[in-house]
Amino acid sequence: MTEQFTMIILLIALGYFLKRINYIKATDSQVIATLVLNVTLPSLVIVNLNSAELKLSLSILPILMIIYGIVAKMIAVWFFRKYDNHMRGSVGMMTGAMNIGLFAYPLIEVIWPKTGLIYFGMADIGGAFVMFGITYFVGSYFSEGSDQFDFKYLGKKLLQSVPLVTYIVMFILNISHIHLPHVAIDFFSILSHANMPLSMILLGVMLNFTLERK
């Protein structure tokens, strides 16, 4: 475990060093992030969920995440009930919205390589609904001149998340006992190996230390 975390630190340091010597620019981080989110991370999900033993009981995780998001936002809005709609809407949007995100998956892959991605991925499905659905609803509700809830916007945002769609599709295939052929898994396995190093190098590229001089 110590060796694995050492490798992670070295990869982050490498990304930061490459940026400092202008070999990689901070603007290049968008390209790397696009590759990770749309190629290497979905490949990792496919490889893990194709052979994993999933149960319908795992569906409780996204449900719990959605319940948590609703309750947390209701409590936050209630505590700020004496403030104006702008403040209540802002607090409601910020509270209870979480996303495992780009950099958590590589750490989960290292700490819990077999089961971690499954549990965190299922929870992240609920988290996506909270962020793109409930949070958007709260913002629309408290905004001035708000219109009715746009379900097309919600659907579009959810479908644009390649990792989320991959999780849902692979979960359905798994519980249906449908598995991808070995050739496909071998291909996605090669891509998945690049997920952790690219993610950590990206984190290093995005680091920015600023020292205030007096």
C-alpha positions as CSV (number, residue, x, y, z in Angstrom):
1,M,0.0,0.0,0.0
2,T,2.8,2.4,0.9
3,E,4.5,1.7,-2.4
4,Q,1.3,2.4,-4.3
5,F,0.8,5.7,-2.6
6,T,4.4,6.6,-3.3
7,M,3.8,6.0,-7.0
8,I,0.7,8.3,-6.8
9,I,2.8,11.1,-5.2
10,L,5.5,10.7,-7.8
11,L,3.0,10.8,-10.7
12,I,1.5,14.0,-9.3
13,A,5.0,15.5,-8.9
14,L,5.7,14.5,-12.5
15,G,2.7,16.3,-13.8
16,Y,3.6,19.4,-11.8
17,F,7.2,19.3,-13.0
18,L,6.2,18.9,-16.6
19,K,4.0,22.0,-16.2
20,R,6.8,24.0,-14.5
21,I,9.2,23.3,-17.4
22,N,6.5,24.2,-19.9
23,Y,6.5,20.8,-21.4
24,I,2.8,20.6,-20.6
25,K,0.7,23.7,-20.3
26,A,-2.1,24.2,-17.8
27,T,-4.5,24.5,-20.7
28,D,-3.6,21.0,-21.9
29,S,-5.3,19.7,-18.7
30,Q,-8.6,19.9,-20.5
31,V,-7.4,17.4,-23.2
32,I,-6.1,15.0,-20.5
33,A,-9.3,15.3,-18.5
34,T,-11.4,14.5,-21.6
35,L,-9.4,11.4,-22.3
36,V,-9.7,10.2,-18.7
37,L,-13.4,10.9,-18.3
38,N,-14.5,9.6,-21.7
39,V,-11.9,6.9,-22.4
40,T,-9.8,5.4,-19.6
41,L,-12.3,5.7,-16.7
42,P,-15.2,4.1,-18.7
43,S,-12.8,1.4,-19.8
44,L,-11.9,0.7,-16.2
45,V,-15.6,0.5,-15.3
46,I,-16.3,-1.9,-18.2
47,V,-13.4,-4.2,-17.1
48,N,-14.5,-4.3,-13.5
49,L,-18.2,-4.6,-13.9
50,N,-18.0,-7.2,-16.7
51,S,-16.8,-9.9,-14.3
52,A,-18.0,-8.6,-11.0
53,E,-20.8,-10.3,-9.0
54,L,-23.5,-7.7,-8.7
55,K,-26.7,-7.9,-6.8
56,L,-29.9,-5.9,-7.1
57,S,-29.4,-4.9,-3.5
58,L,-26.6,-2.5,-4.7
59,S,-29.4,-0.4,-6.2
60,I,-30.0,0.9,-2.6
61,L,-26.8,3.0,-2.9
62,P,-28.0,5.5,-5.5
63,I,-31.4,5.6,-3.8
64,L,-29.7,6.5,-0.5
65,M,-27.6,9.2,-2.2
66,I,-30.7,10.8,-3.7
67,I,-32.5,10.7,-0.3
68,Y,-29.4,12.2,1.4
69,G,-29.3,15.0,-1.2
70,I,-33.0,15.9,-0.8
71,V,-32.9,15.8,3.0
72,A,-29.6,17.8,3.2
73,K,-31.0,20.5,0.8
74,M,-34.3,20.8,2.7
75,I,-32.5,21.2,6.0
76,A,-30.1,23.9,4.5
77,V,-33.0,25.8,3.0
78,W,-34.9,25.6,6.3
79,F,-32.0,27.0,8.3
80,F,-31.7,30.0,5.9
81,R,-35.5,30.5,5.7
82,K,-35.2,34.1,7.0
83,Y,-32.9,35.1,4.1
84,D,-33.9,36.0,0.5
85,N,-34.4,33.6,-2.3
86,H,-31.0,34.2,-3.8
87,M,-29.2,33.2,-0.5
88,R,-31.5,30.2,0.1
89,G,-31.1,29.0,-3.5
90,S,-27.3,29.3,-3.3
91,V,-27.1,27.4,-0.1
92,G,-29.6,24.8,-1.3
93,M,-27.5,24.2,-4.4
94,M,-24.2,23.9,-2.6
95,T,-25.5,21.6,0.2
96,G,-25.8,17.8,-0.3
97,A,-24.3,17.8,-3.8
98,M,-21.2,15.6,-4.1
99,N,-19.4,13.9,-7.0
100,I,-16.7,11.3,-6.6
101,G,-15.2,12.9,-9.6
102,L,-12.1,12.5,-11.6
103,F,-9.4,12.1,-8.9
104,A,-11.2,9.9,-6.4
105,Y,-11.5,6.8,-8.7
106,P,-7.7,6.2,-9.0
107,L,-7.4,6.3,-5.2
108,I,-10.3,3.9,-4.9
109,E,-8.8,1.7,-7.5
110,V,-5.6,1.5,-5.4
111,I,-7.2,1.0,-1.9
112,W,-10.1,-1.3,-2.9
113,P,-9.3,-2.6,-6.4
114,K,-12.0,-5.2,-6.7
115,T,-15.1,-3.9,-4.9
116,G,-14.4,-0.2,-4.4
117,L,-15.2,0.9,-7.9
118,I,-18.5,-1.0,-7.8
119,Y,-19.8,0.5,-4.6
120,F,-18.5,4.0,-5.3
121,G,-19.8,3.9,-8.8
122,M,-23.3,2.9,-7.8
123,A,-23.3,5.7,-5.2
124,D,-22.1,8.1,-7.9
125,I,-25.1,7.3,-10.0
126,G,-27.3,8.7,-7.3
127,G,-24.9,11.6,-6.8
128,A,-25.2,12.5,-10.5
129,F,-29.0,12.7,-10.1
130,V,-28.6,15.0,-7.1
131,M,-26.1,17.3,-8.9
132,F,-27.8,17.5,-12.3
133,G,-31.4,17.0,-11.2
134,I,-32.2,18.1,-7.7
135,T,-29.6,20.9,-7.5
136,Y,-30.8,22.3,-10.8
137,F,-34.4,22.2,-9.5
138,V,-33.4,24.1,-6.4
139,G,-31.6,26.7,-8.4
140,S,-34.6,27.1,-10.8
141,Y,-37.1,27.2,-7.9
142,F,-35.4,30.0,-6.0
143,S,-34.2,32.1,-9.0
144,E,-36.1,35.2,-10.0
145,G,-38.4,34.6,-12.9
146,S,-37.8,30.9,-12.8
147,D,-39.6,28.7,-15.2
148,Q,-40.8,25.1,-14.9
149,F,-38.3,22.3,-14.4
150,D,-36.6,21.4,-17.6
151,F,-36.5,17.6,-17.8
152,K,-34.8,17.7,-21.2
153,Y,-31.9,19.5,-19.6
154,L,-31.6,16.9,-16.9
155,G,-31.7,14.0,-19.4
156,K,-29.1,15.7,-21.6
157,K,-26.7,16.3,-18.7
158,L,-27.0,12.7,-17.5
159,L,-26.5,11.3,-21.0
160,Q,-23.5,13.5,-21.5
161,S,-21.7,11.8,-18.5
162,V,-19.9,8.9,-20.2
163,P,-18.8,7.2,-16.9
164,L,-22.4,7.4,-15.6
165,V,-23.9,5.9,-18.7
166,T,-21.2,3.2,-18.7
167,Y,-22.0,2.3,-15.1
168,I,-25.8,2.0,-15.8
169,V,-25.3,0.0,-19.0
170,M,-22.7,-2.4,-17.5
171,F,-24.9,-2.8,-14.4
172,I,-27.9,-3.8,-16.5
173,L,-25.7,-6.2,-18.6
174,N,-24.2,-7.7,-15.5
175,I,-27.5,-8.4,-13.7
176,S,-28.8,-9.8,-17.0
177,H,-25.8,-12.2,-17.1
178,I,-24.6,-10.7,-20.4
179,H,-20.8,-10.4,-20.6
180,L,-18.7,-8.8,-23.2
181,P,-16.3,-11.1,-25.3
182,H,-12.7,-11.5,-24.2
183,V,-11.4,-9.6,-27.1
184,A,-13.4,-6.5,-26.1
185,I,-12.3,-6.9,-22.4
186,D,-8.7,-7.2,-23.5
187,F,-9.0,-4.0,-25.5
188,F,-10.6,-2.0,-22.6
189,S,-8.2,-3.5,-20.2
190,I,-5.3,-1.9,-22.1
191,L,-7.0,1.5,-22.0
192,S,-7.9,1.1,-18.3
193,H,-4.3,0.8,-17.3
194,A,-3.7,4.4,-18.3
195,N,-6.5,5.7,-16.0
196,M,-4.5,6.1,-12.8
197,P,-1.3,7.5,-14.2
198,L,-3.1,10.0,-16.5
199,S,-5.4,11.1,-13.6
200,M,-2.5,11.7,-11.2
201,I,-0.4,13.5,-13.8
202,L,-3.5,15.6,-14.6
203,L,-3.8,16.5,-10.9
204,G,-0.1,17.6,-10.9
205,V,-0.7,19.7,-13.9
206,M,-3.6,21.5,-12.3
207,L,-1.7,22.2,-9.1
208,N,-0.8,25.8,-8.6
209,F,1.1,27.1,-5.6
210,T,1.1,30.8,-5.0
211,L,3.2,32.4,-2.3
212,E,2.2,35.9,-1.2
213,R,5.2,38.2,-1.1
214,K,5.1,41.3,1.1
